[in-house]
C-alpha cells in the first residue's frame, strides 16, 4: 500500500500535518521570540509612561504618538502568537500515545502511534527508510547509536527511494515505531549492512530505540502535572502534625503506595514475577503470613516492594491482598529516636498495635537486622517482642535484609526463622540494569550537557557487573554513570561512547579494558616477551605463556567468567618464579604493587579455610576474601602452593573454574580480574636430574607432572584448571651473570640519584655469581649477598665521607675480597 | 480545504476531549486541595491533644495532681482543636473558592480560540494603522 494512503486512514493524519508545519523546533523558536518581544515591549511601554510627561521628552511626542500604538500592537500580536503555539503544544501532546506506558490504552480504531506516524509521514514522498533517517525521532535513534550526521547523510544520499512498499507488520493491534524499525532491519539489506559495519546489532538497535521512546515519554509523562497520581505525591501542609489514627506508624514510616515508582508502569524495570508470586503465596496464607526478603545491598529489594504495590494498586493480586496498605517502617528513624530499652519496646509494641487496629496495613520493615541489633544493644530481645505478632494473623510483615546480615543476625535466631518465610531476590540481568541507568542518564545529560550512546549505557551496565563485582550491579552502574559525567566534561568529551566508558574504567581500576588500544599500548602488547624478558632471565617458556595470556585478556578474547589467567610455576628456588609474577603485575596492571602474595605454607592446618575465607563462629572476615575485596584486580601469588591443605586446594578448583567463590557469610567474591600465579618447588629434583643428564625438562613435562600427582601433592583436575603449567629451569652460569648485572644496575640507579656513578665490571659480576648463588637456591641468595657486600661497603664509604657526589666508584676483586676504587 | 479540515479537528478537540479533561481537572484539583490541607485527617483527629502532648493520669485519690493533669490535657486538646479549626477553615475556603472560580477558567478556555485570533488581528491592525 502507498504510505500516503495508509497515513490518511487515521485521524492522526491531520495531527501529523500540523506537526510537520509547526514542528517542535519551530514552536520552541516561536515561543522564545514572542516571549522576548512581549517582555521588551512591556518594559519599553512602562518606561514610556514613566517619562512621557518630562520636559525633555516632549519634543519626541510626535514620534511617540506613532510608535506607542504600534508597540501595543506588537505586544498584543505576540501574546496571540504565544497563545497559539501553546495551544498547538497542548493539542499535539494530548494526541501522544505512550508506547511504553501501558496505562494509556489505544482506541481500537487507531492504526499507528504518533511516533510511528511521524516516521511514515517523513517518508511519504520517498520510502520508510528515508522517513526514518529524515525524521527527528529517527535521527535521535541514530545519534543514540553513535552514528554521526555525516555518516547519516552519506548513507541516505546513496539510497534510491522505493516509493511503493509494504507497510510493516504490526505486533499488537496498532503499528508502533518498534515494528517499523524491525521491518527495516529485516527487509532492507543496505540498512542492515550499514548498521553491522558500525558494529550495531539488532539488539542494540532496538535498545537504542526503546531508550529514545522512553526519553520522549518520560518528558511527556512528567509534564502532565495534573494527573491525580502526580498531585497525590505533593505532601499536605498539616500531615505531620495532624496525628492520624496510626500516629506512631506515620511518625516512623512512609506510605510506599505514594512513591513515584508505584504510580506509573513507566518505572517498571523488571516484573520480578517469581519473587512477587512467592510473596503473594506466603501473604495469602491464613497464619504465619510473614516474609523475609533477602538480597544484596542496594535498591533491588525496594524495587520488589514497588512491584508488589503496583500489583495491589492494579488489583491484579490475590483477593486477600487487594485492599492492603503497604507501609514502609524506616528502621533508621525508629532506632535513632530510641535510647532506652523501655522506650524502644513501648514504641515498637505500640506500632504493631496500631498495625493491628488499622486492619489493612502490610508492614514493610526496611532494615530488619538493624532493628534486631539495636534491640540487642538496648538489652531487649526482639524475637520475644515480635513472636506473638508473627504467629497470629493480625499483622503481616515483610522484613527486608541484606544477605550477609541475614546470615549473621537473623539466621541464628530460631524464633524469627520460624515466623518468617524467606524469599530470595535474584539479581537483575544486565539488560535490566541498562534500562535503569538509561533513565538516570537522561537527567545527567541535562545536567552536564553531554550525550551518551546506547552502547555506552550497555557497556556501563556490563562493566559495573564485571569490573566491580562487590554489591548490586544496578547501584554500581548508576554510581559509574555519576562519576563518568564530570570526568568526561573535564576532558571536553561531549559524546560518550563505549570506548570512553572503557577508558574511564581503565583509569579508575588500572585494569586494561578491551576498549581502545593506544599506539603505545599496542607496542607494549606486541613486545610483551621482551618487556617481561628484561626482568626475567632464562625462562622463555614462562615469559611466552604469560605474554599470550595478557594479549588474550586485553583483546577481549578470554573467557569473561574465569580469572584473567592462572599459571602453575614449577621449578627450583631462585629461578625467577616470583620475579615473573612481579613483572606480570607491572606490565599488566601498571605497578609491582598490584601483586598480592599469600604464603600458602601458612595454610596447612585444619583452620586454613576459616583463615582464608572467614570464620562464621567468630564472625571474622577471611584474609583472602578481604584481600580480594580491597583490591579486586591484580596478580595473586600463591607461594609454595603444594604445602596448603587439600580443602584449600579444592577451593581453588572452583576459583579457577568459575572466577568467584563464596565467603563464610555466603557473599560472593569475584576473582574475574585476577591473574593467579601458584608457585611450587615440587618436581625440582626431577628437573635437576634431567639437567644433569643433559635433557630439557620441558620435554618431560608430563613425567614431572605425573610424579607430582603420584606423590599426591596436587590433584590432576587442579593442574588441569590452570591455563598453563610452566616449568622453570635451573639457571646456568650465563643466566646468573645476567641476573647479577641486573641487580647491580638497580644499585647503580639508586646511586645515580645521589650523584654517584657505580661502574660494573666482569670481575664484580663473577664475584657476585660465585658467592651469591648456588645450585639449590639459584639466584635467590644473590640479592641478600649484594646487600651485605656491595651496598654495605658503599654505605660505609658514604658515611665516612670518602664517597661524595660527583665521584665514580668501581669494585676490584683481590683474594676473593671486594675492594672499592673511587675516582 | 485541507487546512479547514485541520481547524475543524482542532476545534473538535478543544471543545470535546480537552473540555472534558478540564472538567475532570476541576475535580482532581479540588480533591488535591482537600487532601493538601489534610481536612479529613484533621477532622477525624479534631479533639486529639496538640501534638499528642498529654500526661498519664495519677491515681484518682490524688485529687490535686489528677485535676492538674486533667487541666493540662484539656488545654492541649483545646490548642489542638483551635489550630485544626483554622487549618480546616482555611482549607475549606481555598477549596470552595477554587470550586467557585474554576468555571471562570473553563469559560476562558471556551473563548480562548476566539480571543487568541482576535488578539492577533487587533495586534496586526494596530501595527499597520497605529
Interface residues (C-beta under 8 A of the other chain):
Chain A: X11 X14 X15 X17 X18 X66 X69 X70 X72 X73 X74 X75 X76 X77 X78 X79 X80 X81 X83 X84 X87 X90 X91 X94 X226 X227 X228 X231 X232 X234 X236 X237 X238 X239 X241 X242 X243 X244 X245 X247
Chain B: X2 X5 X6 X9 X10 X13 X14 X17 X18 X21 X25 X28 X29 X31 X32 X35 X36 X37 X38 X41 X42 X44 X45 X48 X51 X52 X84 X87 X112 X113 X115 X116 X117 X119 X120 X122 X123 X124 X125 X126 X127 X128 X129 X130
